[in-house]
Amino acid sequence: MRHYSIAFASWSSRPMRAFIFAILCFMSMAGLPRLAVSAEPQAWIDSNLEVLVELYRHLHRHPELSFQEEKTAQRMAEEWRDAGFEVTTDVGGHGLVGLLKNGEGPTLMLRTDLDGLPVTEKTGLVYASEATVRGEDGSLTGVMHACGHDIHMTCVTGAAKFLAGQHRDQWKGTLMLVGQPAEERGAGAQSMLADGLFTRFVRPDYAVALHCAPSVPAGGIAYRAGFALANVDSVDIRLFGRGGHGAYPHLSIDPILEAARLVMDLQSIVSREVDPTQSAVITVGSIHGGTKHNVIPDYCDLQLTVRSYTEQVRQLLKTAIERKARSAAEASGAPEPRVEFSEGTPALFNDTALMERVVPVLKNALGESVVFEAPASMGGEDFSQYGRAGVPICMLWLGTVEAERLAGYARLQQPPPPLHSALFYPDAEPTIASGVTSLSSIALDLLSPEETNP
């Protein structure tokens, strides 16, 4: 999910509550039978799981950062072409589109993201990433698929190969695969749309995506209709002062004092200006100011992440942040501050009618007890941009951690490592199996031969 954002590591603002809930959900499924749309998807997965796991491990070993996904896109293009798709690369950056037409019928888009994160992996896995990159400040950092995009790529590729193989008689229409760059920067979806994703190619009737969720048990799927993820805005604020000697503060204007005042004032926006029935978050994630103990600097920088659901609350937060920044500067007699909003991602709204159709398919394919509703999250995902472009979308949360591991975390009274953590890793086999089963089953339903008028 979004770079510098709260990942979908739990189903609420209280990770332990969400974690315990996930454990209880898993315990409730023990001993219950697994169902399937047909024996074919499961049989195909059993025969191909080893190959898919190898693909996943390759992708995990070789992550690339946002806007740098060249080799990742090349590998995906090779996999999709081998499956029979017509593939176009370099769409909106390193994005790629695969199309497979199979007669008249609707178009289903399956989306995966491609990018990794600037995180040094600490999982200890034999296939752990050893990739490194220089940051903007020149420091060396590791690169890791700490958000499960390697799983997403593997599941979409697995479903594509299943559907493109000996199963074309079970569906009609067009299957559209989208490999999206720069999801972690909230920029890839918009860049692909701007490069003609729905005009150069085809406008899908449905778009479906998976996202890994560490608090959902492996083999399970969580869903939520309507608003599921929040608006995300990044804010950069520079407060100006007048530098000087720390022993003579009366001769200076201290921007660090301005920043301290602003941090406190910002918290009053959510508590006193937003309707208590609405959701909103303002987090100051970074403050940088000054160089030495006894030097008052000329400026101080703050970086914020801001979350909301409705457009009305989103605009209220933006206006209030600007007002609070100006007030902090005015109170110190300082120059006008600079406030910049960037990397905006709209709230993700899962199409209600599409979700009502998908959920029974998942329950039939995976087992009714392992498919359950999740609360909304304040995380963000630019998959929402495709919904804003007029396509009914559906994002589902894919379970990644097996019961034994979850029980171990429970004994330690701690939640599993969240997304974006250097310690996060999925249990690959059950995660990939359920992901491929889910996408394949959804595709067989939405692209059924009888489905001619979506």
N, C-alpha and C positions, 0 to 999 in steps of 0.2 A: 504494500500500500504506500501511501504518500510518503516521500522523503521528509524527514523531520516531522512526521505526524504520529499520532497515536495509532498503532496498528490494531487490527481486529484480534486482539489477544484474549479477549473475554467478551461476555455478552452484556456487560453492564459496567458501571463505573466502579464496581467493587469486584476485583478479580477473584477473590476467594469465594464469594457467593456464587459467581458464575462457574468456578471450578468445581465446587461441591455439587452444583446442579448438574454439571456434565457427568460427574461420577454417578450420581443417582440415575441419570438417564441411561447410562451404560449398564448399570446393575439391573435396571428394569427390563433390558432386552435379553438378559441371560436366559438361555434355554429356549428361546422362541425361534420358530422356523424362519429360514430365509426363503423368500419368494423370488421369482424372476419373470420378466416379460416372456422369455422363452429360454430354452436351454442353450441356445446358440451363443448369446453374448458371453455367458459364463464359460462355456467350453472354449470359445476363442481366446478369452483372457487367460484361461489356464494354460493354453498352448503358447501364448505370446508374452506372458508376464515377465519371463526372464529377459527377453530382448528389451522390453519397455523399461525394466529396472536398470539395465545397462545404459540405455539412452539417458535416463534420469541421472545416473551417476556421472556420466560424461558432462552433462549440462551443469551439474553441481560443482564439478571440478574446475569448470572454465566459465565462471561468471564474468559479465561485463557491465559496466556502469551505464546509467541512462545516457542516451545519445551516442554510445560507443558500442552498440550491440552487433557489430558487423559479422563476427564469426558465429555468433549465436543465430543470427538471421540466416546465414548461409547454411548452417546445419538443419534448421527448420525447413528451408526451401528444398534441400536434398530429400529430407524425409517425406515431405508432402508430394514432391514430384514423383518419387518412387511409388507412392500410393496411387498415382494417376491424376493428381490435381494439376491444373494450369496455374502456375505460380508467377506472380509479379513481385519484384523486390523494390526496395528504395522508395516506399510509399510513405511520405511524411517523415523522412529520415531513414532509419533502418527497418521500417515497417514492411510487412509482406502480406500479400493476399493470395489465398489459394481457392480456386473455384472448381467444382465438379458438378456438371450438369447431368441429370439423370431423368430426363423427360419433363413433362409439364407438371407444375406444382409450385408450392411456396418456396421461399428461400430462407434457410436457417443459417445464421451466423454464429460460429463458435469462436470466441475470442480468448487468446492467451496473451499475457504480457511477457516481455523478454529480458528485462533488466534486473541486475543485482544491486547490492548496496555497498557502500564504503564501510564494511564491518569486517574485522579480522576474526576469522572463524576459530572457535574454541571447543568444538564438539568432540574432537578426538576421533572422528570417523576415519576409516582407512581411505575414503574417497573425499576427504575434506579439501576445500579449496585452499590453494597456496598462492593464488593470484594476489598481486599487489599493484598499487597505483599511487602516483604522486598527487597529493591534494593541491588545492589552489594556494595554500600557504607553503608548499614545497615539502611538507612532511609525507612520509610513506605510510600508507594504510592498506590493510587487506581488503579484498573484495569477496563478497559472499552472497549466495542466494538465501538470505535470512528471512525472506518473506514468502517462500514457496513458489516462486515463478517457474522454477525448474520442474516442479510437480505439475503446474498448470500446463506447461508446454508438453509434457509427457502424456497427460490425460487427453488433451485435445488431439495429439498425434495418434494415440491409441484408438480413440473413437473414430478418427478419420480413416485409419487403416481398416478398422472393422467394417465401416459403412461402405468403403470403396472396394472391398474385396468381393467375397462370394455372397454378399447380402444385398445387392442392389435391387433384387426383386422385391425387397421388403419396404422400399421407400421410393418416392417420386418427388422431383423438384430439383433444387440447387443447394448444395452444401458449400458454405462460404467460410473459410478459415481465415482468421485475422491474427497475425502476430504483431502485437503493438509495442513500440518502443516507449521508453521514458515514462512508464506509469508512476515510478517513484518520484518523479518530478511533477506529476499532474499535468503533463504536457503532451504525451503521446497520442491520446485519442483525438485531441483537437488538431494536432498537426496532421494526422491521417485524414480527418474530415476535411481540413483545409486543402489537402492535396487531392481531393476528389474521391474519397473512399466510396461514397454513395452515389457518385455521378459517373466517374470513370468506369466503375465496375457495376454493382447492382445494389439497390436498396433492399435490405432484407426485410422479411415479414416478422421475423423474431430474432433476438440476439440473446445468447445464453453464455454465462461464464461461471467458472468455479473460483473460489478463493480459499486457501488453506486457513484453518482455524485451530490453533493449538489446544483450545479448551473443548473441542468437539471430539469425542472418541473416534478412533480410526474405524472405518466401516460405516460411519454414520454421516448424515447430511442434516444441516440446519438451514432453515429458510425464514424469510420474513417478507410478506407482501407490503406494498406501500413504501413509505420512507424507511430505509434500512441503514443508510450511512449519511453523514452530515456534509453540509457545505464546508469547504476548507479554504481559508485565506491565510497567506503568510504576510506578515507586516514587518517592515523595517523602519525603525524610528531613529533619527539622529537628533539628539538634544545638544544645542550649542551653548557654550559658555564663554568665559574669558580666562585663559590660563594664567597661572601665577604660582607663587611660592605657598606651600602648605602652611607656613608659619604666619602668613599675612592674608588670610582668606577674605578680609574686608576689601582687599584691592582686586579681587577676582570675582567671577561669577562661576559657581561650582556646578558643572553639568551632572556630576555624580549625585549630588544632592537632589537635583531635578529628577534624575532617574529613580532615586529611592522614593520620592514623592509620587512619581507617576506609577510605579509598580503597585503601590497601595491603592491609588485612585482607580486604576484599571479594574481592580477586583470589585469595586462598587458598581460597575456597569451591570454585571450579571445579577448581583444581589439586589440592586435597587432600581434598575431601569428596564430590565427585561421582565415581561409577564412571567410570574412563577410557574405557570403551567407550560411554558415553552422551554426548550432545551437550548443551552448556550454555554460555551467555554471560551475563556481568554487565558492563555498560558504564556507567561514570559519565559522563553526557553534559553535566552542568552543575553548577557549584559557585558559589554566590553568598553572599558574606559580607563585612561591613564596609563602611565608607564613606570611610576616610581612613588615611593612612600610620601615624599614631601613635595610632589608636583601636582598642582591642580590643572587638569587637562583642558583643552579647548572644546572638546566634545565627548559625548558618551553615546554608544550605539546599543539599541535594544532590538531583539528579534522575537516576534510573537507568532503563535499559531492560534487561529480563531475558528471556532466551530459553531454551527447553527443548523437548523433545518429549513425554516421558511425564508423566503426572500425578504419579507418584512423585517424579521429579526436580524438577518444578515446586514441589511442596510443600516439598521439602528446601531449595531455594533460598530460598523465602520465610522459612522458619524460621531458616535460617542468617543471612540478612540482618538480621533483627530481633535475633538474638543478638549479631552483630558490632557493631551500632549501640549496643546496651546496654553492651557491653564497652568500646567507645571512650569512652562517657560516664562509665562507672564508673572507668576508668583515670585520668580527669581530675578525678574528684570532682564531675562535673557532674550536673544533673538528668536524669531519664529522657527519652530522645529521643522524638520523634514520628515514627512510620513508617507511611506510608499507601500501600496498593496500589490501583491504579486502571487503567481502560482494559484490562482483561484480555481477551485473545483466545485461544481454544483453538487447538491445533495443527490444521492442515488435513490431513485424511486423505482422499485420493482413493480412492473405492471401487474395489477391485481388479477385481471382475467387470465393472463399467461401463467401466473403463479398458481391459480386455482386449477389449471389444467396440468401443470407440471408435477405438483405435489402428489396426486394419486399415482402418477407414473412412477415416481421415485419410491413410494411406499410399496408398490407392486414389485419393483425391481430389486430393492434392497431389503425389504421387510418393514412392515408398518411401524414397528417399535423403534427403529433406528433413524427415523425421519421425524424431526420435531421442530417446532417453531422457536425462534430465538428473539430476544428483545432487540430493539434498535441500538446502534452503536454510534459513538461520536467520531469514529474513524472515517476516512475518506477514500474514494476510489474514482478515477476518471472514466471508468466504464459508464458512469452516469451521463457522460457527454453524448453517447449514442442514443440514450433515451431522450435527451434534450433535442436531438436531431430528428425526433419523430418516430423512432423505432421502439416497439415494445421490448423491454429488456427484463432479464431475470438473472440475478447473481445469487449463487448458492454457496454455503459455507461447508467446506469439505473437511471431515474429521481426519486428524493426522497422528494421534498418539494412542497407542494400544493400551488396553485395560491394565496390563501388568505395570507399565510405566506410570500410568495415571495413579495407580494404587501406591506406587513408590513415592510419588510426590505427595500424596495424601498423608502417608505415614510421616513425612517430613514436615507436614503442615505448611506446604508452600505450593503455589500454582506452578504449572509447567512453564518453561521458558516461553516468553511471548514472541510474536513476530518482531523482527528487527533485532533480536537478541543474538549474540555470538554463540549462544548455546542451543538455539532452536534447530531441531531437525525432525522431519516426519519419519514415521515407520513406513518405509517406501512401499512394500508389497501390498498390504491391505489398503493403503491410501490410494495407490494407483489403481488397484482393482475396483474399488468403489467409485473412483472418479470416472474411469472409462465406462463402467457399467451405467453410471448416471447419465453421462452425456450421450452414450449410444442409445439408451432407452428413451430419452427425451427426443432425440432425433427421429427414431423410428415412429414415435407418436405424432410429432409435429409434421413430419414428412410422409405420413402414411399415404398409400395410394389413393385413399378415399378423400384426402384433404386437398381439395382443388380450389377452395375459396376461403383462404385464411382470413 
